[in-house]
Amino acid sequence: MIAATDVYYQNDSAVGAAVLFSRWDAPTVNREVRSTLAPIAAYQPGYFYKRELPCILDLLRRIDDTLEAIVIDGFVWLDAMNRPGLGAHLYRCLDDRTPVIGVAKNPFKGALHAAEVYRGRSQKPLYVTAAGMDQVAAAENIRRMHGSHRIPTLLKRVDRLCRSGALV
């Protein structure tokens, strides 16, 4: 199984979501998982992982399946010198056993090493980084994901899932 994760913040809580799917080009999910954590750490520039990592780890504790890879919304490495981002911290928490692929929608200053993946007719790339897997292979997996738009279908699904769990 492959898991794609996302987290939505509201006030002092966070809703995390994961969708599980069996192959990179799958059009639908096999299972969805959602959890809410409160309180959460305050945002600190340069330490985003301290806020999001507990949410993702809570989600992963609810998944019994062996995971082939985990896709996160963000960067694994923040620069070519391997300064760790959220994905690298997650990979280390998982004892370097499960590959983590970071998919960011916006560039990060200094992240010139990220693979740019163009999907559909979009002129704007996704930025892909990885730990535990070759970055070229990771980028190809994201490129192959289902959907004809810039954001793959299942990444849109996990975004909607965490947002739909937030209090209105």
Contacts in CASP RR format, 6 or more apart in sequence:
PFRMAT RR
TARGET T0000
AUTHOR 0000-0000-0000
METHOD contacts of the structure
MODEL  1
MIAATDVYYQNDSAVGAAVLFSRWDAPTVNREVRSTLAPIAAYQPGYFYK
RELPCILDLLRRIDDTLEAIVIDGFVWLDAMNRPGLGAHLYRCLDDRTPV
IGVAKNPFKGALHAAEVYRGRSQKPLYVTAAGMDQVAAAENIRRMHGSHR
IPTLLKRVDRLCRSGALV
1 20 0 8 1.000
1 21 0 8 1.000
1 22 0 8 1.000
1 30 0 8 1.000
1 63 0 8 1.000
1 65 0 8 1.000
1 66 0 8 1.000
1 67 0 8 1.000
1 68 0 8 1.000
2 20 0 8 1.000
2 21 0 8 1.000
2 22 0 8 1.000
2 23 0 8 1.000
2 24 0 8 1.000
2 67 0 8 1.000
2 68 0 8 1.000
2 69 0 8 1.000
2 70 0 8 1.000
2 71 0 8 1.000
3 18 0 8 1.000
3 19 0 8 1.000
3 20 0 8 1.000
3 59 0 8 1.000
3 60 0 8 1.000
3 63 0 8 1.000
3 65 0 8 1.000
3 67 0 8 1.000
3 69 0 8 1.000
3 70 0 8 1.000
3 71 0 8 1.000
4 18 0 8 1.000
4 19 0 8 1.000
4 21 0 8 1.000
4 70 0 8 1.000
4 71 0 8 1.000
4 154 0 8 1.000
4 155 0 8 1.000
4 157 0 8 1.000
4 158 0 8 1.000
5 16 0 8 1.000
5 17 0 8 1.000
5 18 0 8 1.000
5 56 0 8 1.000
5 59 0 8 1.000
5 70 0 8 1.000
5 71 0 8 1.000
5 72 0 8 1.000
5 73 0 8 1.000
5 158 0 8 1.000
6 16 0 8 1.000
6 17 0 8 1.000
6 73 0 8 1.000
6 155 0 8 1.000
6 158 0 8 1.000
6 159 0 8 1.000
6 161 0 8 1.000
6 162 0 8 1.000
7 14 0 8 1.000
7 15 0 8 1.000
7 16 0 8 1.000
7 17 0 8 1.000
7 52 0 8 1.000
7 55 0 8 1.000
7 56 0 8 1.000
7 73 0 8 1.000
7 162 0 8 1.000
8 14 0 8 1.000
8 15 0 8 1.000
8 16 0 8 1.000
8 17 0 8 1.000
8 159 0 8 1.000
8 162 0 8 1.000
8 163 0 8 1.000
8 165 0 8 1.000
8 166 0 8 1.000
9 40 0 8 1.000
9 51 0 8 1.000
10 166 0 8 1.000
10 167 0 8 1.000
12 38 0 8 1.000
12 39 0 8 1.000
12 40 0 8 1.000
13 36 0 8 1.000
13 37 0 8 1.000
13 38 0 8 1.000
13 39 0 8 1.000
13 40 0 8 1.000
13 167 0 8 1.000
14 36 0 8 1.000
14 37 0 8 1.000
14 38 0 8 1.000
14 40 0 8 1.000
14 51 0 8 1.000
14 52 0 8 1.000
14 55 0 8 1.000
15 34 0 8 1.000
15 35 0 8 1.000
15 36 0 8 1.000
15 162 0 8 1.000
15 163 0 8 1.000
15 165 0 8 1.000
15 166 0 8 1.000
16 34 0 8 1.000
16 35 0 8 1.000
16 36 0 8 1.000
16 37 0 8 1.000
16 55 0 8 1.000
16 56 0 8 1.000
16 58 0 8 1.000
16 59 0 8 1.000
16 162 0 8 1.000
17 32 0 8 1.000
17 33 0 8 1.000
17 34 0 8 1.000
17 59 0 8 1.000
17 158 0 8 1.000
17 159 0 8 1.000
17 161 0 8 1.000
17 162 0 8 1.000
17 165 0 8 1.000
18 32 0 8 1.000
18 33 0 8 1.000
18 34 0 8 1.000
18 59 0 8 1.000
18 60 0 8 1.000
18 62 0 8 1.000
18 63 0 8 1.000
18 158 0 8 1.000
19 29 0 8 1.000
19 31 0 8 1.000
19 32 0 8 1.000
19 33 0 8 1.000
19 154 0 8 1.000
19 157 0 8 1.000
19 158 0 8 1.000
19 161 0 8 1.000
20 29 0 8 1.000
20 30 0 8 1.000
20 31 0 8 1.000
20 32 0 8 1.000
20 33 0 8 1.000
20 63 0 8 1.000
20 65 0 8 1.000
21 28 0 8 1.000
21 29 0 8 1.000
21 30 0 8 1.000
21 154 0 8 1.000
22 30 0 8 1.000
24 141 0 8 1.000
24 144 0 8 1.000
24 145 0 8 1.000
25 144 0 8 1.000
25 145 0 8 1.000
25 146 0 8 1.000
26 146 0 8 1.000
26 154 0 8 1.000
27 146 0 8 1.000
27 147 0 8 1.000
27 153 0 8 1.000
29 154 0 8 1.000
29 157 0 8 1.000
31 65 0 8 1.000
32 161 0 8 1.000
33 59 0 8 1.000
33 62 0 8 1.000
33 63 0 8 1.000
34 59 0 8 1.000
34 161 0 8 1.000
34 162 0 8 1.000
34 165 0 8 1.000
35 55 0 8 1.000
35 58 0 8 1.000
35 59 0 8 1.000
35 62 0 8 1.000
36 165 0 8 1.000
37 54 0 8 1.000
37 55 0 8 1.000
37 58 0 8 1.000
40 51 0 8 1.000
40 54 0 8 1.000
40 55 0 8 1.000
41 50 0 8 1.000
41 51 0 8 1.000
41 54 0 8 1.000
42 51 0 8 1.000
43 51 0 8 1.000
44 50 0 8 1.000
44 51 0 8 1.000
48 85 0 8 1.000
48 86 0 8 1.000
49 84 0 8 1.000
49 85 0 8 1.000
49 86 0 8 1.000
49 87 0 8 1.000
49 89 0 8 1.000
49 90 0 8 1.000
52 86 0 8 1.000
53 86 0 8 1.000
53 89 0 8 1.000
53 90 0 8 1.000
53 93 0 8 1.000
56 70 0 8 1.000
56 72 0 8 1.000
56 86 0 8 1.000
56 90 0 8 1.000
57 90 0 8 1.000
57 93 0 8 1.000
60 67 0 8 1.000
60 70 0 8 1.000
60 94 0 8 1.000
67 98 0 8 1.000
68 98 0 8 1.000
68 99 0 8 1.000
69 98 0 8 1.000
69 99 0 8 1.000
69 100 0 8 1.000
69 101 0 8 1.000
69 133 0 8 1.000
69 138 0 8 1.000
69 141 0 8 1.000
70 90 0 8 1.000
70 94 0 8 1.000
70 98 0 8 1.000
70 99 0 8 1.000
70 100 0 8 1.000
70 101 0 8 1.000
71 100 0 8 1.000
71 101 0 8 1.000
71 102 0 8 1.000
71 103 0 8 1.000
71 142 0 8 1.000
71 155 0 8 1.000
72 86 0 8 1.000
72 87 0 8 1.000
72 90 0 8 1.000
72 100 0 8 1.000
72 101 0 8 1.000
72 102 0 8 1.000
72 103 0 8 1.000
73 102 0 8 1.000
73 103 0 8 1.000
73 104 0 8 1.000
73 105 0 8 1.000
73 155 0 8 1.000
73 159 0 8 1.000
74 85 0 8 1.000
74 86 0 8 1.000
74 87 0 8 1.000
74 102 0 8 1.000
74 103 0 8 1.000
74 104 0 8 1.000
75 85 0 8 1.000
75 86 0 8 1.000
75 87 0 8 1.000
75 102 0 8 1.000
75 104 0 8 1.000
75 108 0 8 1.000
75 111 0 8 1.000
75 114 0 8 1.000
75 127 0 8 1.000
75 129 0 8 1.000
76 84 0 8 1.000
76 85 0 8 1.000
76 86 0 8 1.000
76 87 0 8 1.000
76 88 0 8 1.000
76 91 0 8 1.000
76 100 0 8 1.000
76 101 0 8 1.000
76 102 0 8 1.000
76 129 0 8 1.000
76 130 0 8 1.000
76 131 0 8 1.000
77 83 0 8 1.000
77 84 0 8 1.000
77 85 0 8 1.000
77 88 0 8 1.000
77 111 0 8 1.000
77 113 0 8 1.000
77 129 0 8 1.000
77 131 0 8 1.000
78 84 0 8 1.000
78 85 0 8 1.000
78 108 0 8 1.000
78 110 0 8 1.000
78 111 0 8 1.000
79 110 0 8 1.000
79 111 0 8 1.000
79 112 0 8 1.000
79 113 0 8 1.000
80 110 0 8 1.000
80 112 0 8 1.000
80 113 0 8 1.000
82 88 0 8 1.000
84 92 0 8 1.000
87 100 0 8 1.000
87 102 0 8 1.000
87 129 0 8 1.000
87 131 0 8 1.000
88 100 0 8 1.000
88 131 0 8 1.000
90 100 0 8 1.000
91 98 0 8 1.000
91 99 0 8 1.000
91 100 0 8 1.000
91 131 0 8 1.000
91 132 0 8 1.000
94 100 0 8 1.000
96 131 0 8 1.000
96 132 0 8 1.000
99 130 0 8 1.000
99 131 0 8 1.000
99 132 0 8 1.000
99 133 0 8 1.000
99 138 0 8 1.000
100 130 0 8 1.000
100 131 0 8 1.000
100 132 0 8 1.000
101 128 0 8 1.000
101 129 0 8 1.000
101 130 0 8 1.000
101 133 0 8 1.000
101 138 0 8 1.000
101 141 0 8 1.000
101 142 0 8 1.000
102 128 0 8 1.000
102 129 0 8 1.000
102 130 0 8 1.000
102 138 0 8 1.000
103 126 0 8 1.000
103 127 0 8 1.000
103 128 0 8 1.000
103 142 0 8 1.000
103 155 0 8 1.000
104 111 0 8 1.000
104 114 0 8 1.000
104 126 0 8 1.000
104 127 0 8 1.000
104 128 0 8 1.000
104 129 0 8 1.000
105 126 0 8 1.000
105 127 0 8 1.000
105 151 0 8 1.000
106 127 0 8 1.000
107 114 0 8 1.000
107 127 0 8 1.000
108 114 0 8 1.000
108 127 0 8 1.000
111 127 0 8 1.000
111 129 0 8 1.000
113 129 0 8 1.000
114 127 0 8 1.000
114 128 0 8 1.000
114 129 0 8 1.000
115 127 0 8 1.000
115 128 0 8 1.000
115 129 0 8 1.000
115 135 0 8 1.000
115 136 0 8 1.000
115 138 0 8 1.000
115 139 0 8 1.000
116 125 0 8 1.000
116 126 0 8 1.000
116 127 0 8 1.000
116 128 0 8 1.000
117 125 0 8 1.000
117 126 0 8 1.000
117 127 0 8 1.000
117 128 0 8 1.000
117 139 0 8 1.000
117 142 0 8 1.000
117 143 0 8 1.000
118 125 0 8 1.000
118 126 0 8 1.000
118 150 0 8 1.000
119 126 0 8 1.000
119 142 0 8 1.000
119 143 0 8 1.000
119 145 0 8 1.000
119 147 0 8 1.000
119 148 0 8 1.000
119 149 0 8 1.000
119 150 0 8 1.000
119 151 0 8 1.000
119 152 0 8 1.000
120 147 0 8 1.000
120 148 0 8 1.000
120 149 0 8 1.000
120 150 0 8 1.000
122 149 0 8 1.000
122 150 0 8 1.000
124 150 0 8 1.000
126 142 0 8 1.000
126 150 0 8 1.000
126 151 0 8 1.000
128 135 0 8 1.000
128 138 0 8 1.000
128 139 0 8 1.000
128 142 0 8 1.000
129 135 0 8 1.000
129 138 0 8 1.000
130 137 0 8 1.000
130 138 0 8 1.000
130 139 0 8 1.000
142 152 0 8 1.000
145 152 0 8 1.000
145 153 0 8 1.000
145 154 0 8 1.000
145 155 0 8 1.000
146 152 0 8 1.000
146 153 0 8 1.000
146 154 0 8 1.000
147 153 0 8 1.000
151 159 0 8 1.000
END
